[in-house]
């Protein structure tokens, strides 16, 4: 799985960072930064919880090799 983010949608709530600081951080402007876009199978539950916690749906996961990876 790969993580994707739409920085234009991010409002800086930080829920994703609070849940999954291995994959997400906030930059100096308070916008999401994907630290590591690769999600191992044993990390998927935590990452998906972080994705669901975003109130503006600015982050999502997709199977590696999908259209967003091309």
N, C-alpha and C positions, 0 to 999 in steps of 0.2 A: 504494500500500500504506500501511496505517496500523499503528502499533505500539500494543499494549495491554499493560498490566501488572496483575497481581493482587498488590498490596502485601501482602495477608494471607499469600500463599504465599512471598514473598521472604524469603530467609535471609541476605542481605547478602554473598554470595560475591564479587560484583564482577566476575565474568567478563565480563559484558556491557559494563561500562565499559572494561575492559582492551582489548576488541576493537573497540568502537564508541562512543567518547567523544563523537561528534557527536550521538548520539541518547539516550545513557544517562548517568546520574550516580547517585551515592548521596547521600541526605540526611544530616542530622546524626545520625540514628539508624542509618545504614548500610543503609537500604532503597532500593530502586530508584526513580529518578525518570526519567520519560521527558521529555527536554528538548525534542525535536522529534518529534512522532508521525508526520509525513509522511515517507515514504521514496521518494526519487527512484529511477528505474530503475537508474541507475549506482551507487547505494548499496546495492541490494538484497542482493548477495552478502555484503557485510560485515555488514549487519544480520541476515540469516538465520544467519550464523555465530555472531553474538552470541546470538541466540535459542536456537540449538542448544546453546550452551555453558552455559545455565542448568540446573544440576542438579535444580532443583525445578520446572521448567517454569512459572515465574512471569511470563514474557513471551512474546508471540507477535505475529505479523503477520497482517493480514487485508486483503483487497481493500477499498479505499475504497468506502463505500456499502453495506457488509455489515451484518448484524444488529447488531453491536456499535457501529456508527456511528449507529444510529437513536435 
